[in-house]
Amino acid sequence: MWQIQSSVRHYDWGHESIIPELMGLEADGRPWAELWMGAHPDEPSLLPDGRGLDAAIADDPAGLLGEPVRRRFGDRLPFLMKVLAAGSPLSLQAHPTKAQAEAGFAAEEEAGVPRDDPTRTYKDANHKPEILCALTPVEALCGFRPVEESLHCLAKLQLPELKPTIAALARGGLKVAVPQLLALSGRRRESLVAAVAERAAASVAANDPEFVNTYRWAARLAEKYPGDPGVVISLMCNHLTLEPGEAVFLPAGNLHAYLAGSGVELMANSDNVLRGGLTPKHIDLAALVEVLDFTDGKVPVLRPVLGPGGLRYPVPIDDFDLTRVAVDTAPGELTTPGPQILLCVEQTAVLEAGGEQITLAPGGAAFVAAGQTVHASGPAVLFRATTALL
């Protein structure tokens, strides 16, 4: 068991105070977007001796991961844990399947595209399904709403500029309408987005409750990203609000964007992001359309079930498993066959394992080797990341 030093990513969309406050630090004016805990080679957590967690696992994969995890995932930690804090909206994005990631990564490696090239699409060869559990209220765009609902949302704005999109959606569905929007010329995009933003803002100002959150966010997004087709695509996405303790699971191909709020995010160990709008960054239209899941329908909010150690958020994959653990003053046991990362989010937790003791303040995290029994005492609230392998 080691206490690990998490790395911080200061993306422009990050929140200035949520992560510093969690960690008991003074805000410094920078946007604190993500706190990473794991062994991704681009940003591994550091051990007390200065080694990266990825290097430690490479030195002793059997001891740290356990044989079931090695057989299923190889000699690497299969999950990546984060705290995400959105001060402004993230880009519309989707993630590939495992097969798509392997093929895309191999093709870019063979083509000699540098991994830090801003036009590079695949950073690694892994898929990136993910779950986000809200720490504060979270607003998000998540998957495509039912087509009939999207048609009504678009038609309600009564804009001639939207007629081609409405016709494409009615005739060919999302698989026709979305790529058509992404492929619009710059001038047509600008006029369309400006018209949508103006009419959406007018609907909100008129106190029309129907689609009010969708229209409000469309107007806001257009202010930040004028001429971005993602503004129009957002009208066809489910608008989701998570209360603290609620979660959402995002499988491969799901088009989504976190708009505001913070949460604990757990995903397969990957940094593959294919963007579809609401960003100045590179958009690979062909690659995005290849990975997008154009299935429409509501996205369920996940609520936890009672599981070993606490409240578990079940997901349909085995790369990761997330549990919220409330510990009191009497030590409780946290044991799992695979490796664990334990993150403290409230008060102070004391962990004991193998004759060692670690104290975690909020924002602090520890890595625990496979099969190691941990006794945790508080009072405190922890999130535990492990695999779903039994």
Secondary structure, DSSP 8 states (H G I E B T S, - for coil): -EEEB-EEE--TTBBSSHHHHHTT----SS-B-EEEES--TTS--B-TTS-BHHHHHHH-HHHHH-HHHHHHH-SS--EEEEEEEESS---EEE---HHHHHHHHHHHHHHT--TT-TT---SSS----EEEEESS-EEEEEEE--HHHHHHHHHTT--GGGHHHHHHHHHH-HHHHHHHHHT--HHHHHHHHHHHHHHHHHHHHTT--TTHHHHHHHHHHHHHSTT-THHHHHTTEEEEEE-TT-EEEE-TT--EEEEEEEEEEEEES----EEEESSSS---HHHHHHH----BS----B--EEETTEEEE--S-SS-EEEEEEE-SS-EEE--SS-EEEEEEEE-EEEEETTEEEEE-TT-EEEE-TT--EEEESSEEEEEEE-S--
